[in-house]
Amino acid sequence: YGAKIRAPHALVMTFLFRSGSLREKLKSIAQATYTHSRNLAYFVFTYKGLMALQSQLQGKKIPLHSFFAACIGGWLVFGENNPINSQIIMYLLSRVLFGLSRLAVEKGYIPQPKQDPFPLVAALIWGTVLWLFEYHRQTLQPSLQSSMTYLYDDSDVWHDVSDFLIYNKRTDSK
């Protein structure tokens, strides 16, 4: 599963934003794919093993088992701050926040919105990320910085149609 998810992403991002020889790019894609796949496999093995152990020790499965097993697996497998783990954690964070929001409504902790809150969330997220990009760029994750630099800085200068079709790399210094 990790290879299915990571390989296409690594392929696109590497060819869009990385310099180097074809061999270096292919090695980078293979390394990112391997790391993602290995970490997911280690995590699943750790999580399922700890779930089975807890269930065996207590004679039954209880809801906190999954939390504890995942916390330990997350610490052991995804605790190193590197680009692959960082991206996985950011992906999960966004989904967890949405899930917790839905759970809060479902449990009655917050009222059901009268209208879809998604447009407001989208506006606030885009407003915040562009403010961070313009005034506190260094706080953003490097691949997001690269994408936003391409979209909002490099797009200020166009040389020919290849800038649009291939990659527009800024040649003047900012």
C-alpha positions, 0 to 999 in steps of 0.5 A: 500500500505504501508503494502504491501511495508514495511512488506516484507522488514521489515521481511527480514531486521529484521531476517537478521540484528536484534537480539532478541526473535521471539516476539521482531522481530515480534513486530518490523516488525509490528511497521515498517509496521504500521508506514510506512502505517500510514505515507503514509495514512496521507500524501495522505490525507493531499496532496489530501485535500490541493490540493482540498482546493487550487483548490477551493480557486483559481477556478482551479488547477495549477502546483504549487498546487501539489508542495505546497501541497506535501511540506506541507504534507512532512513537517508534515508527513515525517519531523521527522527524524526516520528510516522509514521516512529516508528510504522513503526520500532516496528512493524518492531522488534517483527517483527524481534525475533520473526524473529531469535528464530525464526532463532536457534532455526532456526540452533541458536544457542538451543535449541528451547523445550520449550513455547510461549514466547509466554505468557511474552513476553506477560506480560513485555511487558504487565508492562513497559508498564504499569510504564512507564505508571504510573511513567515515562509520558513514556518511552512513545510519545505515541499509546500514552500516549493509548490507555493514558490512555483505558483506565486513567485516563479509565475511572475516571470514567463519566458515561453510556453515551456515555462507553463508546460514543463517547469518555470524556474525563476532565474532572477534573484529575489 
